[in-house]
């Protein structure tokens, strides 16, 4: 992501808007192309040389801040490593010990200094079994500016590919644990990513974010959970109005508390909220509103409004959730397609808000007459995950929640107190008509919005 000093936005009255660039403009496309070529040309070279080249880059008609912002996003896709045949601290220690044995520290260098230095380096290089050049370069190879660019996107440096394990690997994604789609770095990719990063930077000082989504619920709320955002979730209709039940929901509204709303403002939490933003463009239809705290560099503060939606032409580099979490789910879906039943199996379109946690049931099962159940599969999990899953099921407390549970798990009917009659036990696979039988018994009418 962009650092705060590289963010670009405009404040007008009580609103704030990122200064998006037009990715089709030739000046930006040429700038992006040149920067990508610079990074590719510096594969295997020291990080300091790369940064010097970027600093000296002057591109006509392109704001220097834009150049640095684009370069920052490219650095996020790089890996820099310490490359040395011997650990730098060992080289330093031996050099200093050798110099201390032979030559005292003097106030004024003498004419023989170069000869003495060469003798020390040569002696240590012989002891370590490396060349004189490797000894000289390896002495400070672990300093940040001396680390080598060993990977840029999917491209790796030939010289450094087989290097010994280094002491430090810097993955400058700034995006912690989230998974990414496999991207190829092109001018289109970089300029699209830049606009998204501008929007993310505005959210560093958000006090609250409100999002509305009408599809891809499981993906969006998985990212809410991944980034540990405090949230409240409500079902809404197609117009964004709140309804009384998830059974009548066309979409969901989530209110996310921002960093500036905490007792102590946390930059780390603000970065988490900014990190969540790319999850929204994974939806076909979404809206986002946020309250941004602006101190204007002075003693007084005001709250600015920030809004985005699916018409802003933002693209996400995050990966959408895979179709199925397990082979059991995938196999059941295939069986259902061949089965003779009026009940329709629908993949993850419910979100059950359990307070600190969100439960995303695996399926909903709907009948054309309006009856509906939600269906959770408890498959092959660790004991810890099973305990968490069972707690969520009990907390959900839904009369139309039916569950399929593997007989291989260390649990019994007693773990489903009060709903054990809604549990379908299975050994290797789930039979469609067993699920339909439970659905017939426990489905309820999806009632209208309030």
C-alpha positions as CSV (number, residue, x, y, z in Angstrom):
1,X,0.0,0.0,0.0
2,X,1.0,3.6,-0.2
3,X,2.5,5.4,2.7
4,X,0.6,8.4,4.0
5,X,3.1,10.9,2.5
6,X,2.4,9.4,-1.0
7,X,-1.5,9.6,-0.7
8,X,-3.3,12.0,-3.0
9,X,-6.8,13.3,-2.2
10,X,-8.9,16.4,-2.5
11,X,-11.0,17.8,0.3
12,X,-14.1,19.9,-0.7
13,X,-16.4,21.1,2.0
14,X,-17.2,18.0,4.1
15,X,-16.1,15.4,1.6
16,X,-12.8,13.8,0.7
17,X,-12.0,12.2,-2.7
18,X,-8.9,10.3,-3.8
19,X,-7.2,11.9,-6.9
20,X,-7.6,8.9,-9.1
21,X,-5.6,8.9,-12.4
22,X,-7.0,7.9,-15.8
23,X,-5.3,4.6,-16.5
24,X,-5.8,5.1,-20.3
25,X,-3.8,8.4,-20.4
26,X,-0.5,7.9,-22.3
27,X,1.6,9.8,-19.8
28,X,0.8,7.4,-17.0
29,X,1.1,4.3,-19.2
30,X,4.6,5.4,-20.3
31,X,5.6,6.1,-16.7
32,X,4.3,2.7,-15.5
33,X,6.1,1.0,-18.4
34,X,9.4,2.7,-17.6
35,X,9.2,1.9,-13.9
36,X,8.5,-1.7,-14.6
37,X,11.5,-1.9,-16.9
38,X,13.7,-0.3,-14.2
39,X,12.7,-3.0,-11.6
40,X,13.3,-5.8,-14.2
41,X,16.7,-4.3,-15.0
42,X,17.7,-4.2,-11.4
43,X,17.0,-7.9,-10.6
44,X,20.1,-9.1,-8.7
45,X,21.3,-5.6,-8.0
46,X,21.5,-3.8,-4.6
47,X,18.3,-2.1,-3.3
48,X,20.2,1.2,-2.9
49,X,21.0,1.3,-6.6
50,X,17.4,0.7,-7.5
51,X,16.2,3.5,-5.2
52,X,18.8,5.9,-6.6
53,X,17.6,5.2,-10.1
54,X,14.0,5.8,-9.1
55,X,15.0,9.0,-7.3
56,X,16.8,10.3,-10.3
57,X,14.0,9.4,-12.7
58,X,12.3,12.4,-14.2
59,X,9.3,11.8,-16.4
60,X,7.7,14.7,-18.3
61,X,4.1,15.5,-17.4
62,X,3.9,13.1,-14.5
63,X,3.7,14.3,-10.9
64,X,6.8,13.1,-9.0
65,X,4.5,12.0,-6.2
66,X,2.7,9.7,-8.7
67,X,6.1,8.3,-9.8
68,X,7.1,7.5,-6.2
69,X,3.6,6.0,-5.4
70,X,3.8,3.7,-8.4
71,X,7.4,2.7,-7.4
72,X,6.2,1.9,-3.9
73,X,3.6,-0.5,-5.2
74,X,6.2,-2.2,-7.3
75,X,8.5,-2.5,-4.3
76,X,5.6,-4.3,-2.5
77,X,5.9,-7.0,-5.1
78,X,9.7,-7.4,-4.5
79,X,11.8,-9.6,-2.3
80,X,15.2,-8.3,-1.1
81,X,17.7,-10.6,0.5
82,X,21.1,-10.5,2.0
83,X,23.4,-12.2,-0.5
84,X,26.8,-13.2,0.8
85,X,28.8,-16.5,0.9
86,X,29.5,-16.0,4.6
87,X,27.3,-14.3,7.2
88,X,28.3,-10.6,7.1
89,X,28.6,-10.4,10.9
90,X,31.3,-13.2,10.8
91,X,33.2,-11.4,8.0
92,X,33.1,-8.1,10.1
93,X,34.2,-9.9,13.2
94,X,37.2,-11.5,11.5
95,X,38.2,-8.3,9.8
96,X,38.1,-6.3,12.9
97,X,40.0,-9.0,14.9
98,X,42.7,-9.2,12.2
99,X,43.1,-5.4,12.0
100,X,43.3,-5.2,15.7
101,X,46.0,-7.8,15.9
102,X,48.2,-6.1,13.3
103,X,47.5,-2.4,13.1
104,X,46.7,0.1,15.8
105,X,44.0,2.8,15.4
106,X,45.7,6.1,14.3
107,X,44.4,9.6,14.1
108,X,46.0,10.3,10.7
109,X,46.0,7.7,7.9
110,X,49.4,6.9,6.6
111,X,50.6,6.2,3.1
112,X,50.6,2.5,3.8
113,X,46.9,2.3,4.8
114,X,45.7,0.9,1.5
115,X,48.3,-1.8,1.6
116,X,47.4,-2.7,5.2
117,X,43.7,-2.8,4.3
118,X,44.4,-5.1,1.3
119,X,46.4,-7.4,3.5
120,X,43.7,-7.7,6.1
121,X,41.0,-8.4,3.6
122,X,43.1,-10.9,1.7
123,X,44.0,-12.7,5.0
124,X,40.4,-13.0,6.1
125,X,39.2,-14.1,2.6
126,X,41.8,-16.9,2.6
127,X,40.6,-18.1,6.1
128,X,37.0,-18.0,5.0
129,X,37.6,-19.6,1.6
130,X,36.1,-16.8,-0.4
131,X,37.4,-14.3,-2.9
132,X,38.7,-10.9,-2.0
133,X,35.7,-9.3,-3.8
134,X,33.3,-11.5,-1.9
135,X,34.9,-10.6,1.3
136,X,34.7,-6.9,0.6
137,X,31.1,-6.9,-0.7
138,X,29.9,-9.3,2.0
139,X,31.2,-7.1,4.9
140,X,28.0,-5.0,4.9
141,X,25.7,-7.1,2.7
142,X,23.1,-7.2,5.4
143,X,22.6,-3.4,5.4
144,X,19.2,-2.5,3.9
145,X,20.6,-0.6,0.9
146,X,23.0,-3.5,0.1
147,X,20.3,-6.2,0.0
148,X,19.8,-7.6,-3.4
149,X,16.5,-7.6,-5.4
150,X,16.1,-11.4,-5.8
151,X,12.4,-11.5,-6.9
152,X,10.1,-9.1,-8.7
153,X,6.6,-10.4,-9.2
154,X,7.0,-13.8,-10.7
155,X,10.5,-13.2,-11.9
156,X,13.6,-14.3,-9.9
157,X,17.2,-13.2,-10.3
158,X,19.3,-15.8,-12.0
159,X,22.3,-15.0,-9.9
160,X,20.5,-15.1,-6.6
161,X,18.1,-18.0,-7.3
162,X,20.5,-20.6,-5.8
163,X,22.0,-18.4,-3.1
164,X,22.4,-19.8,0.3
165,X,19.6,-19.1,2.8
166,X,19.9,-15.5,3.8
167,X,19.3,-13.9,7.1
168,X,16.5,-11.7,6.0
169,X,13.7,-11.8,3.5
170,X,11.7,-8.7,3.0
171,X,8.3,-9.3,1.5
172,X,7.1,-5.8,1.2
173,X,3.5,-6.5,0.4
174,X,2.2,-4.6,3.4
175,X,-0.8,-6.8,3.3
176,X,0.0,-9.4,5.9
177,X,-1.8,-12.7,5.5
178,X,-4.3,-12.2,2.7
179,X,-4.0,-14.4,-0.4
180,X,-3.6,-12.9,-3.8
181,X,-4.6,-13.8,-7.3
182,X,-1.8,-14.6,-9.6
183,X,-1.0,-11.3,-11.3
184,X,1.4,-10.4,-14.0
185,X,2.9,-7.0,-13.5
186,X,1.9,-4.8,-16.5
187,X,1.1,-1.1,-16.8
188,X,-2.6,-1.9,-16.6
189,X,-2.1,-3.9,-13.5
190,X,0.1,-1.2,-11.9
191,X,-2.2,1.8,-12.7
192,X,-5.3,-0.1,-11.6
193,X,-3.6,-1.0,-8.3
194,X,-2.5,2.6,-7.8
195,X,-6.1,3.9,-7.9
196,X,-7.1,1.3,-5.4
197,X,-4.2,2.2,-3.2
198,X,-5.2,5.9,-3.2
199,X,-8.6,4.9,-1.9
200,X,-7.0,2.7,0.8
201,X,-4.8,5.5,2.0
202,X,-7.9,7.7,2.8
203,X,-9.1,5.0,5.2
204,X,-6.1,5.2,7.5
205,X,-8.0,7.8,9.6
206,X,-11.6,6.3,9.3
207,X,-13.8,6.4,12.3
208,X,-16.4,4.1,10.7
209,X,-17.0,2.3,7.5
210,X,-20.4,1.2,6.3
211,X,-20.5,-1.3,3.4
212,X,-23.5,-2.8,1.5
213,X,-23.0,-5.9,-0.7
214,X,-25.5,-7.8,-2.8
215,X,-23.3,-10.8,-3.8
216,X,-20.1,-12.7,-2.8
217,X,-21.1,-12.5,0.9
218,X,-18.8,-15.3,2.0
219,X,-15.8,-13.8,0.3
220,X,-16.4,-10.3,1.7
221,X,-17.1,-11.4,5.3
222,X,-14.2,-13.8,5.2
223,X,-11.9,-10.8,4.7
224,X,-13.7,-8.9,7.5
225,X,-12.8,-11.8,9.8
226,X,-9.3,-12.2,8.3
227,X,-8.4,-8.6,9.2
228,X,-10.0,-8.8,12.6
229,X,-12.3,-5.8,12.1
230,X,-14.9,-5.0,14.7
231,X,-18.3,-5.3,12.9
232,X,-22.1,-5.4,13.1
233,X,-24.0,-7.0,10.2
234,X,-27.6,-6.5,9.1
235,X,-29.7,-8.1,6.3
236,X,-31.0,-5.6,3.7
237,X,-33.3,-5.7,0.7
238,X,-32.4,-4.8,-2.9
239,X,-32.7,-1.1,-2.2
240,X,-30.3,-1.2,0.8
241,X,-33.1,-1.0,3.4
242,X,-32.7,-3.1,6.5
243,X,-35.0,-6.2,6.8
244,X,-35.8,-8.4,9.8
245,X,-34.3,-11.7,8.8
246,X,-31.5,-13.1,6.8
247,X,-34.2,-15.3,5.2
248,X,-35.6,-12.2,3.5
249,X,-32.2,-10.7,2.7
250,X,-31.1,-9.6,-0.8
251,X,-27.8,-8.4,0.6
252,X,-26.0,-7.4,3.8
253,X,-24.9,-4.1,5.4
254,X,-21.8,-4.2,7.7
255,X,-20.8,-1.4,10.0
256,X,-17.1,-1.6,10.6
257,X,-15.6,0.4,13.5
258,X,-12.5,2.3,12.4
259,X,-9.1,3.0,14.0
260,X,-10.0,6.5,15.0
261,X,-13.1,5.3,17.0
262,X,-11.0,3.3,19.4
263,X,-10.0,4.7,22.8
264,X,-6.5,5.1,21.5
265,X,-6.1,5.7,17.8
266,X,-4.3,2.8,16.2
267,X,-2.5,3.1,12.9
268,X,-2.2,-0.7,12.8
269,X,-6.0,-1.0,13.0
270,X,-6.4,1.7,10.3
271,X,-4.1,-0.3,8.0
272,X,-6.3,-3.4,8.6
273,X,-9.4,-1.4,7.5
274,X,-7.6,-0.1,4.4
275,X,-6.5,-3.7,3.7
276,X,-10.1,-4.8,3.7
277,X,-11.2,-2.4,0.9
278,X,-9.9,-4.6,-2.0
279,X,-12.4,-7.2,-0.9
280,X,-15.3,-5.0,-2.1
281,X,-14.5,-4.9,-5.8
282,X,-14.8,-8.7,-5.8
283,X,-18.5,-8.1,-5.7
284,X,-20.6,-7.2,-8.7
285,X,-22.7,-4.8,-6.7
286,X,-21.3,-2.9,-3.6
287,X,-21.4,0.4,-1.9
288,X,-19.0,1.9,0.7
289,X,-19.3,5.0,2.9
290,X,-16.8,6.0,5.5
291,X,-16.3,8.8,8.1
292,X,-12.8,10.2,7.9
293,X,-11.2,12.1,10.8
294,X,-9.3,15.2,9.5
295,X,-7.3,17.3,11.8
296,X,-6.0,19.4,8.9
297,X,-2.6,19.6,10.6
298,X,-4.0,21.9,13.3
299,X,-5.7,21.6,16.7
300,X,-9.3,21.3,15.4
301,X,-10.7,18.3,13.7
302,X,-13.7,17.6,11.4
303,X,-15.3,14.5,10.0
304,X,-15.2,14.1,6.2
305,X,-17.4,11.8,4.1
306,X,-15.8,9.3,1.8
307,X,-17.9,7.2,-0.6
308,X,-17.2,4.6,-3.3
309,X,-19.2,2.0,-5.2
310,X,-19.0,-0.4,-8.0
311,X,-19.2,2.4,-10.6
312,X,-15.8,3.7,-9.6
313,X,-14.1,1.2,-11.8
314,X,-11.8,-0.2,-9.0
315,X,-10.3,-3.7,-9.4
316,X,-9.2,-6.1,-6.7
317,X,-6.0,-8.0,-6.6
318,X,-7.4,-10.3,-3.8
319,X,-8.4,-13.8,-4.6
320,X,-12.1,-14.6,-4.5
321,X,-13.1,-17.5,-2.3
322,X,-12.9,-20.9,-4.0
323,X,-16.2,-22.5,-5.0
324,X,-16.0,-25.2,-2.3
325,X,-14.1,-25.7,1.0
326,X,-14.0,-29.4,0.8
327,X,-14.5,-32.5,-1.5
328,X,-17.6,-33.4,0.6
329,X,-19.2,-30.1,-0.5
330,X,-18.1,-30.4,-4.1
331,X,-19.4,-34.0,-4.3
332,X,-22.7,-33.1,-2.8
333,X,-23.2,-30.3,-5.3
334,X,-22.5,-32.6,-8.2
335,X,-25.0,-35.2,-6.8
336,X,-27.6,-32.5,-6.4
337,X,-27.4,-31.6,-10.0
338,X,-28.3,-35.2,-11.0
339,X,-31.0,-35.6,-8.3
340,X,-34.7,-35.5,-9.0
341,X,-35.9,-32.9,-6.5
342,X,-37.6,-29.5,-6.5
343,X,-35.3,-28.3,-3.7
344,X,-32.4,-26.1,-4.9
345,X,-29.0,-26.2,-3.3
346,X,-27.5,-22.7,-3.1
347,X,-23.9,-22.1,-2.3
348,X,-23.1,-19.8,0.8
349,X,-25.5,-16.9,0.5
350,X,-26.3,-16.5,4.3
351,X,-24.3,-14.6,6.8
352,X,-25.1,-15.2,10.5
353,X,-23.8,-12.5,12.7
354,X,-22.7,-14.0,16.1
355,X,-21.3,-10.8,17.5
356,X,-17.5,-11.2,17.5
357,X,-17.8,-14.0,15.0
358,X,-19.6,-14.5,11.7
359,X,-20.9,-17.8,10.6
360,X,-21.1,-18.5,6.9
361,X,-23.2,-21.7,6.5
362,X,-22.1,-23.9,3.6
363,X,-25.4,-23.9,1.7
364,X,-29.0,-22.8,1.7
365,X,-31.7,-25.1,0.4
366,X,-34.8,-23.5,-1.1
367,X,-38.1,-24.8,-2.4
368,X,-40.0,-22.9,-5.1
369,X,-43.0,-22.5,-2.7
370,X,-40.7,-20.2,-0.5
371,X,-39.6,-22.7,2.2
372,X,-36.0,-22.5,3.1
373,X,-33.3,-24.1,5.4
374,X,-29.7,-23.3,5.9
375,X,-27.3,-26.2,5.8
376,X,-23.9,-26.6,7.5
377,X,-21.5,-29.5,6.9
378,X,-19.1,-30.4,9.7
379,X,-16.5,-32.5,8.0
380,X,-12.9,-33.4,8.8
381,X,-11.4,-30.8,11.2
382,X,-9.0,-30.5,14.0
383,X,-10.4,-30.8,17.5
384,X,-9.9,-27.1,18.1
385,X,-11.8,-26.2,14.9
386,X,-14.5,-28.7,15.7
387,X,-15.1,-27.1,19.1
388,X,-15.3,-23.6,17.5
389,X,-17.7,-24.9,14.9
390,X,-20.0,-26.5,17.4
391,X,-20.0,-23.4,19.5
392,X,-21.0,-21.3,16.5
393,X,-23.8,-23.7,15.6
394,X,-25.3,-23.6,19.1
395,X,-24.9,-19.8,19.2
396,X,-26.6,-19.4,15.9
397,X,-29.7,-20.9,17.4
398,X,-31.7,-21.1,14.1
399,X,-34.7,-23.4,13.9
400,X,-34.1,-23.9,10.2
401,X,-30.4,-24.8,10.5
402,X,-29.7,-28.4,9.7
403,X,-26.3,-30.0,10.0
404,X,-24.5,-32.9,8.4
405,X,-21.7,-34.3,10.7
406,X,-19.0,-36.8,9.9
407,X,-19.1,-40.0,12.0
408,X,-15.3,-39.9,12.0
409,X,-15.3,-36.8,14.3
410,X,-14.9,-37.1,18.0
411,X,-18.4,-35.8,18.8
412,X,-21.9,-37.2,19.5
413,X,-25.5,-36.2,19.7
414,X,-24.9,-34.7,23.2
415,X,-22.8,-32.0,21.5
416,X,-25.9,-30.8,19.6
417,X,-28.2,-30.5,22.7
418,X,-31.5,-29.2,21.6
419,X,-31.0,-29.7,17.9
420,X,-29.7,-33.3,17.7
421,X,-32.8,-34.3,15.7
422,X,-31.6,-31.9,13.0
423,X,-28.2,-33.6,12.6
424,X,-27.5,-35.9,9.7
425,X,-24.6,-38.3,10.4
426,X,-22.6,-39.4,7.4
427,X,-19.6,-41.7,7.0
428,X,-18.0,-40.9,3.7
429,X,-20.5,-38.9,1.6
430,X,-23.8,-37.2,2.0
431,X,-26.9,-38.6,0.3
432,X,-29.1,-35.9,-1.4
433,X,-32.4,-37.4,-0.4
434,X,-31.4,-37.6,3.3
435,X,-30.8,-33.9,3.2
436,X,-34.1,-33.3,1.3
437,X,-35.9,-35.3,4.1
438,X,-34.5,-33.0,6.8
439,X,-35.3,-29.9,4.7
440,X,-38.9,-31.0,4.3
441,X,-39.2,-31.3,8.1
442,X,-37.4,-28.1,9.2
443,X,-37.7,-25.6,6.4
444,X,-39.6,-22.4,7.2
445,X,-41.2,-19.7,5.0
446,X,-38.9,-16.9,4.1
447,X,-40.9,-13.9,5.3
448,X,-41.0,-10.5,3.7
449,X,-39.0,-7.5,4.6
450,X,-40.2,-5.2,7.3
